[in-house]
């Protein structure tokens, strides 16, 4: 009898130990993840972001800082050229900072609450919670959840795959298109749940002041090669090309007419001597190798020392993005 009791006790202790190892079911995992993310007063995460556009791959180093209730700062550094931009939200507004040019674009925007954000924990969690048909599986020492995503300005992005370790730390997030091809991948290398931020950490002035200046600023006052879109809507063609001299550079205006007319403006940019804040209409938009501004009828961005502005009364947002993504950094024939 004594041996039987010892045997039963051993089994019971084994069960308790296994239970205490943190083996999660789907609902318990989401419940504890929700508590961990929503109860935190601040966090800072680091990771690598990969964005795929056709045959081009863009790699970023990402640092995301959050402080309750409404302070966000996301640093995105392009690994190819050290071009760094910052998306900053505080009680004043939403800003997209380009420190190398001493420029900041100011938005009256609902960012980051108006669509999914691959580098914000709250957004990833919200997408998981909102999809009642999400899938859940355990894989080695991690849990993998798959859910729909909400990218209204980029409808190619359909679902996310979120990998979480046993300690409820996010490891990777992949966002796929309809063909199950990953177009964005975020790999988290570090998450600090108790960071200490200075009082002015989420101010515009501090963000511009403390940003790394490793980037070599490439500016020019002359447009040597006009760049044309490779994708032009059917029944639309280039009808005009005008070159305008500015006080500090050049501007080229390309006019496309037909069934779906649009205007493409390319112009040189220069570094401002003092911090310049530019009121901007639309929403911050993660676009290939930069962060631009997307509205219902326009898309603007800065890349490779040039500023681009695409506008149309006919093209919808998906079509604007498709045309813009086809504008190659290598000059193409008309």
Residue frames as qw, qx, qy, qz and C-alpha x, y, z in Angstrom:
[[0.000, 0.886, 0.463, 0.000, 0.00, 0.00, 0.00],
 [0.327, -0.774, 0.096, 0.533, 2.83, 2.34, 0.87],
 [0.395, -0.124, 0.597, 0.687, 4.43, 1.74, -2.54],
 [0.196, 0.630, 0.671, 0.338, 1.12, 2.42, -4.30],
 [0.147, -0.925, -0.262, 0.234, 0.72, 5.72, -2.41],
 [0.373, -0.582, 0.332, 0.642, 4.25, 6.76, -3.33],
 [0.362, 0.183, 0.704, 0.583, 3.56, 5.85, -6.97],
 [0.082, 0.802, 0.568, 0.164, 0.34, 7.88, -7.08],
 [0.264, -0.863, -0.050, 0.428, 2.07, 10.82, -5.42],
 [0.415, -0.301, 0.505, 0.694, 4.83, 10.73, -8.04],
 [0.257, 0.476, 0.691, 0.479, 2.26, 10.75, -10.85],
 [0.083, -0.906, -0.407, 0.079, 0.43, 13.65, -9.24],
 [0.346, -0.727, 0.166, 0.569, 3.64, 15.67, -8.85],
 [0.403, 0.001, 0.627, 0.667, 4.56, 14.94, -12.45],
 [0.146, 0.704, 0.626, 0.301, 1.18, 16.25, -13.64],
 [0.212, -0.915, -0.188, 0.289, 1.56, 19.37, -11.53],
 [0.421, -0.490, 0.374, 0.666, 5.03, 19.99, -12.94],
 [0.332, 0.271, 0.680, 0.595, 3.83, 19.54, -16.50],
 [0.011, 0.854, 0.511, 0.101, 0.94, 21.87, -15.89],
 [0.314, -0.861, -0.020, 0.400, 3.25, 24.45, -14.36],
 [0.559, -0.119, 0.437, 0.695, 5.56, 24.41, -17.39],
 [0.172, 0.546, -0.035, -0.819, 3.23, 26.83, -19.14],
 [0.169, 0.159, 0.854, 0.465, 1.67, 24.62, -21.81],
 [0.290, 0.317, 0.163, -0.888, -0.98, 26.86, -23.33],
 [0.381, 0.534, 0.742, 0.138, -4.23, 26.36, -25.12],
 [0.260, 0.487, 0.355, 0.754, -5.38, 29.01, -27.58],
 [0.281, -0.837, -0.319, -0.345, -7.76, 30.92, -25.31],
 [0.665, -0.671, -0.080, 0.317, -5.41, 30.94, -22.32],
 [0.610, 0.017, 0.201, 0.766, -2.54, 32.07, -24.51],
 [0.109, 0.604, 0.318, 0.723, -4.49, 35.01, -25.91],
 [0.477, -0.822, -0.285, -0.123, -5.84, 35.90, -22.48],
 [0.687, -0.539, 0.013, 0.488, -2.38, 36.03, -20.90],
 [0.488, 0.199, 0.284, 0.801, -0.90, 37.80, -23.92],
 [0.084, -0.780, -0.356, -0.509, -3.65, 40.41, -23.71],
 [0.578, -0.793, -0.154, 0.113, -2.93, 40.96, -20.03],
 [0.700, -0.267, 0.125, 0.650, 0.81, 41.22, -20.60],
 [0.353, 0.344, 0.326, 0.807, 0.53, 43.77, -23.42],
 [0.166, -0.753, -0.356, -0.528, -2.35, 45.91, -22.19],
 [0.615, -0.753, -0.203, 0.120, -1.22, 46.13, -18.57],
 [0.677, -0.081, 0.006, 0.732, 2.28, 47.31, -19.41],
 [0.043, -0.897, -0.157, 0.411, 3.00, 51.01, -19.00],
 [0.237, 0.820, -0.414, -0.318, 5.79, 50.98, -21.57],
 [0.889, -0.036, 0.395, 0.228, 7.85, 48.73, -23.79],
 [0.210, 0.779, -0.445, -0.388, 10.70, 48.94, -26.25],
 [0.898, 0.098, 0.422, 0.074, 11.37, 46.32, -28.87],
 [0.037, 0.665, -0.567, -0.485, 14.09, 45.79, -31.46],
 [0.769, 0.185, 0.611, 0.017, 14.05, 43.70, -34.58],
 [0.139, -0.244, 0.631, 0.723, 14.54, 43.30, -38.31],
 [0.589, 0.547, 0.376, -0.461, 11.87, 44.03, -40.90],
 [0.264, -0.102, 0.740, 0.610, 11.93, 42.64, -44.43],
 [0.526, 0.580, 0.260, -0.565, 9.61, 44.02, -47.12],
 [0.432, 0.033, 0.761, 0.483, 9.27, 42.29, -50.50],
 [0.450, 0.675, 0.122, -0.571, 8.08, 44.17, -53.59],
 [0.798, 0.558, -0.183, -0.138, 8.19, 42.04, -56.74],
 [0.867, 0.207, -0.282, 0.355, 11.90, 41.19, -57.13],
 [0.150, 0.620, -0.366, 0.678, 13.10, 43.85, -54.69],
 [0.688, -0.483, -0.506, 0.192, 13.75, 43.15, -51.01],
 [0.004, 0.732, -0.212, 0.647, 14.10, 45.97, -48.46],
 [0.697, -0.286, -0.568, 0.331, 15.62, 45.34, -45.03],
 [0.172, -0.780, 0.091, -0.595, 15.17, 47.59, -42.00],
 [0.378, -0.085, -0.715, 0.582, 16.43, 47.72, -38.46],
 [0.367, -0.649, -0.364, -0.558, 13.43, 48.63, -36.30],
 [0.231, -0.090, -0.670, 0.699, 13.23, 50.09, -32.79],
 [0.343, -0.605, -0.473, -0.540, 9.73, 50.63, -31.42],
 [0.150, -0.018, -0.611, 0.777, 9.11, 52.56, -28.21],
 [0.376, -0.580, -0.543, -0.477, 5.73, 52.83, -26.50],
 [0.105, -0.031, -0.609, 0.786, 4.57, 54.68, -23.41],
 [0.098, -0.631, -0.769, -0.022, 1.05, 54.61, -22.09],
 [0.622, 0.398, 0.611, -0.287, -1.35, 56.03, -23.19],
 [0.600, 0.759, 0.239, -0.087, -0.62, 57.63, -26.52],
 [0.026, -0.844, 0.466, 0.265, 3.13, 57.88, -27.14],
 [0.925, 0.170, 0.293, 0.173, 4.79, 55.92, -29.93],
 [0.099, 0.823, -0.455, -0.325, 8.16, 56.21, -31.64],
 [0.921, 0.156, 0.337, 0.115, 9.16, 53.84, -34.42],
 [0.046, -0.747, 0.507, 0.428, 12.65, 54.13, -35.89],
 [0.890, 0.349, 0.291, 0.028, 13.09, 52.53, -39.32],
 [0.127, -0.744, 0.512, 0.411, 16.64, 52.39, -40.65],
 [0.857, 0.485, -0.104, -0.138, 17.20, 51.07, -44.16],
 [0.786, -0.422, 0.357, 0.278, 20.12, 48.65, -43.91],
 [0.740, 0.438, 0.272, 0.433, 21.25, 49.30, -47.48],
 [0.348, 0.610, 0.027, 0.711, 21.96, 53.02, -47.11],
 [0.330, -0.235, -0.555, 0.727, 21.43, 53.84, -43.40],
 [0.210, -0.367, -0.233, -0.876, 18.48, 56.06, -44.37],
 [0.168, -0.297, -0.819, 0.460, 16.53, 56.50, -41.15],
 [0.312, -0.437, -0.252, -0.805, 13.00, 57.75, -40.67],
 [0.039, -0.118, -0.799, 0.588, 10.93, 57.97, -37.53],
 [0.362, -0.542, -0.534, -0.538, 7.19, 57.72, -37.07],
 [0.158, -0.015, -0.598, 0.785, 6.37, 59.66, -33.92],
 [0.365, -0.624, -0.506, -0.471, 3.02, 59.99, -32.17],
 [0.220, -0.126, -0.595, 0.762, 2.43, 62.14, -29.12],
 [0.086, 0.644, 0.631, -0.424, -0.38, 64.29, -27.77],
 [0.077, 0.576, -0.146, -0.800, 0.31, 66.93, -30.41],
 [0.687, 0.530, -0.206, -0.452, 0.13, 65.02, -33.70],
 [0.912, 0.016, 0.350, 0.215, 1.67, 62.26, -35.79],
 [0.112, 0.856, -0.391, -0.319, 5.01, 63.02, -37.45],
 [0.933, 0.205, 0.116, 0.271, 7.17, 61.31, -40.04],
 [0.246, -0.880, 0.291, 0.284, 10.71, 62.55, -39.47],
 [0.841, 0.423, -0.026, 0.336, 13.52, 62.51, -42.01],
 [0.509, -0.780, 0.061, 0.360, 16.46, 63.67, -39.85],
 [0.634, -0.049, 0.376, 0.674, 19.02, 63.58, -42.68],
 [0.201, 0.542, 0.401, 0.711, 17.07, 66.35, -44.43],
 [0.071, -0.131, -0.439, 0.886, 16.06, 68.11, -41.19],
 [0.429, -0.147, -0.349, -0.820, 12.42, 67.70, -42.22],
 [0.165, 0.173, 0.890, -0.388, 9.34, 66.50, -40.40],
 [0.311, -0.244, -0.574, -0.718, 5.97, 65.84, -42.01],
 [0.219, 0.038, 0.640, -0.735, 3.06, 66.53, -39.65],
 [0.316, -0.268, -0.786, -0.459, -0.19, 64.55, -39.91],
 [0.525, -0.130, 0.390, -0.745, -3.54, 64.92, -38.20],
 [0.589, 0.155, -0.740, -0.286, -3.99, 61.19, -38.27],
 [0.841, -0.378, 0.110, -0.371, -5.45, 58.25, -36.35],
 [0.717, 0.337, -0.570, 0.217, -2.19, 56.34, -36.79],
 [0.107, 0.262, -0.923, -0.262, -1.51, 53.72, -35.48],
 [0.435, 0.157, 0.740, -0.489, -5.11, 52.81, -34.74],
 [0.616, 0.475, -0.005, -0.629, -6.54, 52.93, -38.26],
 [0.856, 0.349, -0.343, -0.166, -4.85, 49.82, -39.66],
 [0.948, -0.244, -0.029, 0.201, -2.53, 46.94, -38.83],
 [0.082, 0.880, -0.452, 0.119, 1.07, 47.66, -37.80],
 [0.905, 0.112, -0.395, 0.113, 3.60, 44.83, -37.96],
 [0.481, 0.267, -0.510, 0.662, 5.96, 46.49, -35.44],
 [0.334, -0.384, 0.307, -0.805, 3.39, 47.37, -32.73],
 [0.042, -0.017, -0.971, 0.236, 2.39, 44.74, -30.17],
 [0.388, 0.328, 0.505, -0.698, -1.11, 46.16, -29.60],
 [0.554, 0.435, -0.290, -0.648, -1.91, 46.04, -33.29],
 [0.340, 0.222, -0.903, -0.142, -0.73, 42.45, -33.70],
 [0.093, 0.144, 0.870, -0.462, -2.79, 41.40, -30.68],
 [0.465, 0.375, 0.234, -0.767, -5.89, 43.22, -31.95],
 [0.542, 0.340, -0.568, -0.518, -5.76, 41.40, -35.28],
 [0.223, 0.065, -0.967, 0.106, -5.51, 38.08, -33.46],
 [0.193, 0.257, 0.711, -0.625, -8.47, 38.89, -31.24],
 [0.466, 0.395, 0.005, -0.791, -10.68, 40.23, -34.04],
 [0.530, 0.263, -0.682, -0.430, -10.44, 37.12, -36.19],
 [0.743, -0.213, 0.443, -0.453, -12.73, 34.46, -34.76],
 [0.959, 0.275, 0.003, -0.068, -11.56, 32.01, -37.42],
 [0.072, 0.782, -0.616, 0.059, -7.88, 32.31, -36.56],
 [0.927, 0.042, -0.371, 0.030, -5.85, 29.12, -36.38],
 [0.395, -0.751, 0.479, -0.226, -3.62, 27.94, -33.55],
 [0.952, 0.098, -0.277, 0.086, -0.93, 25.30, -33.36],
 [0.559, -0.739, 0.356, 0.121, 2.00, 24.35, -31.20],
 [0.796, 0.546, -0.198, 0.171, 5.32, 23.99, -32.97],
 [0.627, 0.214, -0.481, 0.574, 8.41, 22.83, -31.07],
 [0.357, -0.347, -0.516, 0.698, 8.95, 25.40, -28.30],
 [0.091, 0.105, -0.054, -0.989, 6.60, 28.01, -29.77],
 [0.369, 0.560, 0.691, -0.270, 2.95, 28.74, -30.50],
 [0.111, -0.012, 0.507, 0.855, 1.83, 29.87, -33.95],
 [0.304, 0.620, 0.586, -0.424, -1.37, 31.83, -34.55],
 [0.197, 0.130, 0.561, 0.793, -2.68, 32.88, -37.95],
 [0.160, 0.685, 0.556, -0.443, -5.28, 35.59, -38.46],
 [0.375, 0.755, 0.358, 0.401, -6.59, 38.13, -40.95],
 [0.380, -0.292, -0.107, 0.871, -5.06, 41.61, -41.00],
 [0.187, 0.882, 0.415, -0.122, -6.38, 45.08, -41.72],
 [0.356, -0.322, 0.295, 0.826, -4.29, 46.98, -44.27],
 [0.443, 0.739, 0.450, -0.234, -6.90, 49.08, -46.14],
 [0.219, 0.868, -0.268, -0.357, -4.21, 50.97, -48.07],
 [0.162, 0.476, -0.833, -0.231, -2.50, 47.76, -49.19],
 [0.845, -0.001, 0.165, -0.509, -5.10, 45.13, -49.96],
 [0.677, 0.376, -0.633, -0.021, -2.47, 42.63, -51.11],
 [0.078, 0.285, -0.809, 0.508, -1.77, 41.96, -47.43],
 [0.655, -0.275, -0.479, -0.516, -4.29, 39.39, -46.24],
 [0.853, -0.476, -0.196, -0.083, -3.15, 37.45, -43.18],
 [0.000, -0.749, 0.585, -0.310, -0.47, 37.29, -40.51],
 [0.882, -0.126, -0.439, 0.117, 1.38, 34.38, -38.89],
 [0.234, -0.799, 0.353, -0.427, 2.49, 35.20, -35.36],
 [0.792, 0.011, -0.561, 0.242, 5.05, 33.04, -33.55],
 [0.403, -0.752, 0.234, -0.467, 5.20, 33.34, -29.76],
 [0.419, 0.276, -0.814, 0.293, 7.53, 31.58, -27.35],
 [0.541, -0.403, -0.730, 0.110, 6.63, 29.88, -24.06],
 [0.304, -0.364, -0.401, 0.784, 7.26, 33.10, -22.13],
 [0.222, 0.835, 0.489, -0.121, 4.75, 35.03, -24.25],
 [0.145, -0.644, 0.292, 0.692, 7.42, 36.93, -26.18],
 [0.721, 0.654, 0.105, -0.201, 6.76, 37.55, -29.85],
 [0.640, -0.293, 0.521, 0.483, 9.45, 36.03, -32.07],
 [0.147, -0.034, 0.590, 0.793, 8.27, 36.63, -35.64],
 [0.483, 0.584, 0.431, -0.490, 5.32, 38.08, -37.54],
 [0.224, -0.030, 0.701, 0.676, 4.85, 37.32, -41.23],
 [0.471, 0.531, 0.272, -0.650, 2.24, 39.00, -43.39],
 [0.403, 0.055, 0.823, 0.396, 1.12, 37.11, -46.51],
 [0.380, 0.226, -0.285, -0.851, -0.73, 37.82, -49.73],
 [0.839, 0.123, 0.081, -0.524, -3.49, 35.72, -51.31],
 [0.810, 0.373, -0.450, -0.032, -0.91, 33.31, -52.72],
 [0.853, -0.510, -0.024, 0.109, 0.56, 32.68, -49.27],
 [0.653, 0.386, -0.153, 0.634, 3.73, 34.57, -50.17],
 [0.456, -0.689, -0.286, 0.486, 5.24, 36.54, -47.25],
 [0.346, 0.773, 0.135, 0.514, 5.51, 40.20, -48.26],
 [0.127, -0.768, 0.350, -0.521, 6.55, 41.47, -44.82],
 [0.827, -0.212, -0.478, 0.210, 8.49, 39.67, -42.09],
 [0.197, -0.803, 0.309, -0.469, 9.29, 41.13, -38.67],
 [0.791, -0.072, -0.534, 0.289, 11.80, 39.27, -36.50],
 [0.401, -0.861, 0.088, -0.298, 11.92, 40.45, -32.90],
 [0.643, 0.307, -0.551, 0.434, 15.33, 40.24, -31.27],
 [0.274, -0.069, -0.598, 0.749, 14.63, 42.04, -27.98],
 [0.328, -0.690, -0.400, -0.506, 11.63, 43.24, -25.97],
 [0.230, 0.045, -0.566, 0.790, 12.13, 45.35, -22.84],
 [0.305, -0.645, -0.664, -0.224, 8.93, 45.48, -20.77],
 [0.414, -0.824, -0.263, 0.283, 10.24, 48.07, -18.31],
 [0.550, 0.374, 0.050, 0.745, 12.21, 50.68, -20.28],
 [0.260, -0.712, -0.271, 0.594, 13.07, 54.05, -18.78],
 [0.403, 0.628, 0.343, 0.570, 12.38, 57.01, -21.07],
 [0.222, -0.096, -0.178, 0.954, 13.45, 60.60, -20.55],
 [0.215, 0.593, 0.506, -0.588, 10.65, 63.12, -20.01],
 [0.349, 0.673, -0.161, -0.632, 11.17, 64.56, -23.50],
 [0.406, -0.154, 0.846, 0.309, 11.77, 61.24, -25.27],
 [0.368, 0.509, 0.760, 0.168, 8.55, 61.43, -27.30],
 [0.134, 0.841, 0.095, -0.515, 8.94, 65.05, -28.37],
 [0.705, 0.695, 0.082, 0.115, 9.71, 66.10, -31.93],
 [0.077, 0.907, -0.395, 0.122, 12.84, 68.01, -30.92],
 [0.559, -0.506, 0.656, -0.039, 14.38, 65.10, -29.01],
 [0.865, 0.255, 0.430, 0.036, 13.63, 62.63, -31.80],
 [0.571, 0.802, -0.071, 0.160, 15.43, 64.82, -34.34],
 [0.124, -0.862, 0.465, -0.161, 18.33, 65.52, -31.98],
 [0.591, -0.435, 0.673, -0.091, 19.10, 61.97, -30.90],
 [0.906, 0.381, 0.145, -0.115, 18.72, 60.22, -34.23],
 [0.707, -0.245, 0.435, 0.501, 21.81, 58.57, -35.66],
 [0.341, 0.848, -0.128, -0.384, 23.48, 60.60, -38.41],
 [0.582, -0.260, 0.680, 0.361, 25.38, 57.76, -40.09],
 [0.622, 0.603, 0.493, 0.089, 23.48, 58.26, -43.32],
 [0.312, -0.184, 0.345, 0.866, 25.32, 59.93, -46.17],
 [0.373, 0.686, 0.369, -0.503, 22.87, 62.53, -47.46],
 [0.398, 0.119, 0.635, 0.651, 22.58, 62.30, -51.22],
 [0.253, 0.801, 0.347, -0.417, 21.20, 65.54, -52.62],
 [0.426, 0.104, 0.491, 0.753, 21.46, 67.16, -56.03],
 [0.201, 0.556, 0.160, -0.790, 20.19, 70.31, -57.69],
 [0.398, 0.388, -0.527, -0.643, 19.82, 68.69, -61.12],
 [0.839, 0.116, 0.462, -0.262, 17.60, 65.84, -62.31],
 [0.052, -0.474, 0.742, 0.470, 19.94, 63.92, -64.60],
 [0.166, -0.070, -0.922, -0.344, 17.57, 61.06, -65.38],
 [0.604, -0.109, 0.072, -0.786, 13.79, 61.21, -65.35],
 [0.108, -0.042, 0.986, -0.121, 12.28, 58.03, -63.94],
 [0.556, -0.027, -0.342, -0.757, 9.11, 56.63, -65.51],
 [0.687, -0.128, 0.571, -0.431, 6.61, 54.14, -64.05],
 [0.010, 0.172, -0.931, -0.323, 6.72, 50.64, -65.47],
 [0.076, 0.470, 0.877, -0.058, 3.03, 50.12, -64.70],
 [0.199, 0.128, -0.082, -0.968, 0.59, 52.42, -66.48],
 [0.541, 0.326, 0.642, -0.434, -3.17, 51.73, -66.49],
 [0.396, 0.291, 0.746, 0.449, -4.59, 50.44, -69.77],
 [0.176, 0.805, 0.483, 0.297, -5.76, 53.22, -72.06],
 [0.265, -0.947, 0.017, 0.182, -3.42, 55.75, -70.44],
 [0.779, 0.297, 0.038, 0.551, -0.23, 57.21, -71.87],
 [0.410, -0.507, -0.043, 0.757, 2.43, 59.85, -71.23],
 [0.368, 0.791, 0.403, 0.276, 1.43, 63.08, -72.99],
 [0.081, 0.932, -0.096, 0.340, 3.59, 65.72, -71.38],
 [0.787, -0.262, -0.208, 0.519, 6.98, 66.21, -69.74],
 [0.074, 0.918, -0.003, 0.390, 7.83, 69.63, -68.34],
 [0.689, -0.114, -0.343, 0.628, 11.04, 70.61, -66.59],
 [0.177, -0.931, -0.135, -0.290, 10.87, 73.53, -64.16],
 [0.494, 0.295, -0.449, 0.684, 13.80, 75.29, -62.48],
 [0.526, -0.777, -0.345, 0.024, 13.37, 75.93, -58.74],
 [0.119, -0.938, 0.272, -0.178, 15.37, 78.30, -56.57],
 [0.385, -0.606, 0.693, -0.065, 17.40, 75.36, -55.24],
 [0.437, -0.088, 0.884, 0.142, 16.94, 72.64, -57.83],
 [0.294, 0.093, -0.619, -0.723, 14.69, 71.19, -60.52],
 [0.571, 0.195, 0.636, -0.481, 11.22, 69.73, -60.90],
 [0.146, 0.069, -0.791, -0.590, 9.88, 67.48, -63.64],
 [0.577, 0.207, 0.432, -0.661, 6.13, 67.17, -64.20],
 [0.014, 0.031, -0.915, -0.403, 4.95, 64.09, -66.09],
 [0.575, 0.186, 0.196, -0.772, 1.36, 64.17, -67.38],
 [0.084, 0.050, 0.973, 0.211, -0.43, 60.94, -68.20],
 [0.515, 0.197, 0.066, -0.832, -3.79, 61.16, -69.98],
 [0.352, 0.010, -0.866, -0.355, -6.42, 58.67, -71.10],
 [0.614, -0.444, -0.580, -0.300, -8.93, 56.46, -69.31],
 [0.685, -0.647, -0.259, 0.213, -7.13, 56.79, -65.96],
 [0.364, 0.753, -0.168, 0.522, -5.13, 60.02, -66.02],
 [0.679, -0.652, -0.151, 0.301, -2.58, 60.94, -63.36],
 [0.216, 0.903, -0.256, 0.269, 0.23, 63.37, -62.67],
 [0.872, -0.269, -0.129, 0.387, 3.71, 62.40, -61.47],
 [0.064, 0.952, -0.207, 0.216, 6.03, 65.08, -60.10],
 [0.867, -0.135, -0.149, 0.456, 9.73, 64.40, -59.44],
 [0.091, 0.931, -0.122, 0.332, 11.90, 67.03, -57.81],
 [0.557, 0.279, -0.542, 0.564, 15.23, 67.46, -56.10],
 [0.582, -0.776, -0.231, -0.079, 15.37, 67.83, -52.31],
 [0.366, 0.549, -0.434, 0.614, 17.86, 69.60, -50.08],
 [0.521, -0.366, -0.623, 0.455, 18.70, 69.48, -46.40],
 [0.171, -0.897, -0.213, -0.348, 17.08, 72.30, -44.46],
 [0.280, 0.479, -0.479, 0.680, 19.29, 74.48, -42.28],
 [0.309, -0.179, 0.584, -0.729, 16.72, 74.41, -39.46],
 [0.195, 0.238, 0.943, -0.126, 14.08, 71.89, -38.51],
 [0.352, 0.056, -0.303, -0.884, 11.20, 72.32, -40.94],
 [0.340, 0.248, 0.849, -0.320, 7.74, 70.97, -40.10],
 [0.225, 0.053, -0.560, -0.795, 5.54, 70.42, -43.15],
 [0.612, 0.165, 0.485, -0.602, 1.76, 69.98, -42.66],
 [0.126, 0.179, -0.875, -0.432, 0.80, 66.90, -44.68],
 [0.738, 0.050, 0.075, -0.669, -2.55, 65.50, -45.78],
 [0.789, 0.176, -0.555, -0.194, -3.19, 61.76, -45.59],
 [0.866, -0.468, 0.148, -0.090, -1.72, 58.92, -43.55],
 [0.168, -0.650, 0.727, 0.144, 1.84, 57.66, -42.95],
 [0.932, 0.283, 0.003, -0.225, 2.42, 54.78, -45.36],
 [0.568, -0.458, 0.631, 0.265, 5.20, 52.16, -45.27],
 [0.711, 0.676, 0.023, -0.194, 6.32, 52.19, -48.88],
 [0.831, 0.432, -0.219, 0.275, 9.19, 50.06, -50.17],
 [0.665, 0.045, -0.328, 0.670, 12.38, 51.76, -48.92],
 [0.047, 0.205, -0.192, 0.959, 10.75, 54.74, -47.23],
 [0.025, 0.569, 0.735, -0.368, 7.73, 56.04, -45.32],
 [0.056, 0.249, 0.379, 0.890, 5.47, 58.26, -47.40],
 [0.312, 0.265, 0.430, -0.805, 2.07, 59.93, -47.17],
 [0.020, -0.235, -0.869, -0.436, -1.00, 58.29, -48.71],
 [0.373, 0.243, 0.314, -0.839, -4.37, 60.01, -49.15],
 [0.677, 0.408, 0.557, -0.255, -7.48, 59.06, -51.13],
 [0.670, 0.728, 0.145, 0.021, -6.06, 60.51, -54.34],
 [0.315, 0.840, -0.403, 0.182, -2.31, 61.02, -53.82],
 [0.911, -0.305, -0.018, 0.276, 0.91, 59.36, -52.69],
 [0.237, 0.887, -0.318, 0.237, 4.12, 61.22, -51.90],
 [0.892, -0.379, 0.059, 0.238, 7.51, 59.98, -50.73],
 [0.087, 0.884, -0.455, -0.061, 11.24, 60.76, -50.64],
 [0.935, -0.110, 0.294, 0.167, 13.80, 58.25, -51.89],
 [0.746, 0.110, 0.268, 0.600, 17.38, 58.40, -53.18],
 [0.266, -0.303, 0.043, 0.914, 17.62, 62.16, -52.89],
 [0.152, -0.200, -0.508, -0.824, 14.42, 62.78, -54.84],
 [0.342, 0.241, 0.597, -0.684, 10.87, 63.67, -53.83],
 [0.081, -0.187, -0.824, -0.529, 7.95, 62.10, -55.68],
 [0.377, 0.265, 0.435, -0.774, 4.31, 63.18, -55.79],
 [0.059, -0.158, -0.874, -0.457, 1.70, 61.06, -57.56],
 [0.314, 0.309, 0.453, -0.776, -1.86, 62.37, -57.82],
 [0.136, -0.154, -0.779, -0.593, -5.04, 61.38, -59.66],
 [0.508, -0.006, 0.239, -0.827, -8.77, 62.08, -59.44],
 [0.810, 0.149, -0.348, -0.449, -9.47, 58.69, -61.02],
 [0.570, 0.208, -0.770, 0.195, -7.00, 56.15, -59.62],
 [0.737, -0.628, -0.121, -0.220, -7.96, 54.52, -56.31],
 [0.406, -0.776, 0.479, -0.053, -5.42, 53.88, -53.56],
 [0.857, -0.078, 0.483, 0.158, -4.55, 50.38, -54.78],
 [0.687, 0.632, 0.197, 0.302, -3.85, 51.73, -58.27],
 [0.004, -0.953, 0.252, -0.166, -1.83, 54.65, -56.92],
 [0.616, -0.579, 0.533, 0.039, 0.36, 52.26, -54.95],
 [0.862, 0.204, 0.418, 0.202, 0.73, 49.90, -57.92],
 [0.495, 0.821, 0.007, 0.284, 1.92, 52.72, -60.20],
 [0.210, -0.894, 0.359, -0.164, 4.23, 54.13, -57.50],
 [0.785, -0.372, 0.489, 0.082, 5.79, 50.74, -56.74],
 [0.823, 0.393, 0.303, 0.277, 6.70, 50.37, -60.41],
 [0.204, 0.955, -0.183, 0.113, 8.77, 53.57, -60.45],
 [0.918, -0.010, -0.134, 0.372, 12.23, 52.06, -60.66],
 [0.388, -0.817, 0.167, 0.392, 15.38, 53.59, -59.21],
 [0.468, -0.139, 0.593, 0.640, 16.95, 52.78, -62.57],
 [0.333, 0.484, -0.114, -0.801, 15.94, 55.13, -65.40],
 [0.531, 0.267, 0.797, 0.107, 13.67, 53.43, -67.95],
 [0.064, 0.077, 0.538, 0.837, 12.63, 54.24, -71.47],
 [0.451, 0.212, 0.209, -0.841, 9.30, 55.95, -72.09]]
